[in-house]
């Protein structure tokens, strides 16, 4: 990984620390977050690398990264970190900063992110079938070829999963959905696409 000193933005690392509430300077690169991360294998920069890039003020690389959109907020990183750095709030802050700064993720990645958030907002939990359907529609609107990519295999696999009872055909709302909607209303407004 090559670091460009001329593109160092030390104010960026302070902004990330302030917006996330996490002491990112405490990371000493033990890589326990990366070892435990279930999505590290699909990230262009793995969690420990991303923290190092933030520490070095590499705003362009971090906000242009696909890694910030691949985090599933499972909190494994914070559980494993000897310094208790939770990457979930860091990734949330980075996603907001990326949208505010005009850094566009891949359309299919952003579509999945938005569909995931919409599912939780609507049902209080993820309903896989409606999430996939919304994701496909968002892909159709953003880039029509993405809609057809894997459509038949998705439908076949989805049908099998529904028949085996692995995916609920109809969603269940959680109790306390009003509290979840309140959290959404109180959080930073997500830029609509």
N, C-alpha and C positions, 0 to 999 in steps of 0.2 A: 504494500500500500504506500503510495507516494503522497507526501503531504506538501502542499504549496504554502510556503511561509507568507508569500505576498497576499494570499487570500484568507489569512487568519483574521477572525473576528472575535476578539475576546469578550466583547459586549454580548455576543450571542450566547456564550456559555453561561454568563450571569443571568441572562433572560430565561434560559432553559431552567436553571436552578431555581429562580424566583417563581416562574410559572408552574413548575412541577412540584415544588416544595420538597424536592429530594436533593440531598447533598452529593451531587455527582462528582465533586472533587475528592470524595472519600474513596473512590474506586482505585484500587492498586493493581487491577488487571489480573486477578486470580483466575478469571474465566469460568467460575462456577455458574454464573448466570447463563452463559452460552452452553455449557455442558448439559444443563437441565432444561433448556428451552425446547419445547416441542416443535417450534416453527423455525429454528435457527437454520435448518438445512435449506430453506427456500429464501433466506434473506441474502441480499447482496453484501451487507455488512452485518456480522453476527452481533448479538447484544454487547459483549465486551468491547468489540471494535467500535461500535456506535458510541458507547460511552467515552472511549478514548478520543474519537473524532470530535465529540462535543467539548471535551476538556481542552483540545487543541484549537478550538474555535473554527472548525471547518464547516461553517454554515451551509455552503453550497452543496457539499457532499452529503451532509446529514439530511437536509430538507428535500434534496432530490433523490433520496434513497427509497427503495421499495421496502426496506426493513421496517420503517415506521408504520407502514400499512399492514404488515404481516403479523404484528404482535396481536395475540388473542387475549391479552390481559389475564392470563391464568395465575399470575403472581408467583410462579415457581422461582423466578429470578430473585425476588425479594426474600423468599423463604431460604434460599441457598446462600445468599450474599452474607459474608461475615460482617459487613458494614451496614447491613439492612437497607441497601439501596433498592427501592422498588422501581422497576422500569416501566410498569404500567402507567403511572402518572407522567413519567417522562415522555413516553410514546404519545400519550394523549396531548400533552403540551406541544410536542413536535408536529403532530398532525394538524393541530389548530394553526401553528405558526406556518406550516407549509401551505395551507389553504389561504391564509391571510397574505402570504408572500407571493402567491401565484405559482407555486411549484406544483405542477400537475402530475399526479401519479398516473400509472397506466390506467386507462379507462375501466378495464375489467376489475382491477384491484380496488379502485375507488368505488365502483358499483357494488362490489361485495361488502366493503366497509359500510356504505350507506344502507344497504339492505339488512345487514346485521343490526345496525342501530335502530332501524325502523321496526324490525321484528321485536326487539326488546321493548321499544316504546309502545307498540301496539298490544303485545301479549304479556309483557312482563318477563318474558324468557324467549329463547330462540325457538321458533317453529320452523323446522328445516324445510318443509315443503313450500311454505309461503316465502321463506328467505330465498330459496333457489328460483322460484317463479319470479319474484321481484328482481333478483339479480339478472335473470335472462332478459327481462323487459328493459332494465336499465342498459344492458349491453346492446340490445336491439336499437335503442334510442341513441346511444353514444357511438357505436360502431356496428352497423348491421352484420358484418361478417362474424363478429364475436358471438352473436346470438346463435348462429348455426354451428359454431365450433363445439363439438361434443353434445349437440342437442339429442341425437338419437340414443347415444350411450347413457346420457343423463336420464332420459325418459325410461329406458329399460331398467337401469339400476334403481331409479326411484320407484318404479312399479314393483320390483322385487322387494324392496325395503318396506313398502307399504303393506304388501301381502304378508310379509313375515312379521309385521307388527313392530318393526324397528323405527318407522317414522309414522307419526300420527297423521292421519288424513285431515282431521279437524283439529285446530289448535285449542288449547286450554289457556284461559287467562289466569294469572296468579292472583291470589288475594292481595290486597294492598296495591293495586295497579295505580291508584291515585297518588301514592307516595312516589312511585317510579316516574310518573308524569311530572310531579312536582320537582324531582331531581333534574329532569330534562329541562324544565323551565328555568331552574336556578343556575344551571351550568352555562358555560360560555355558549353563545348561539353558534350553531354549526352553519357554515356558509352553504346554502342550498345550491345544488347543481341541477 
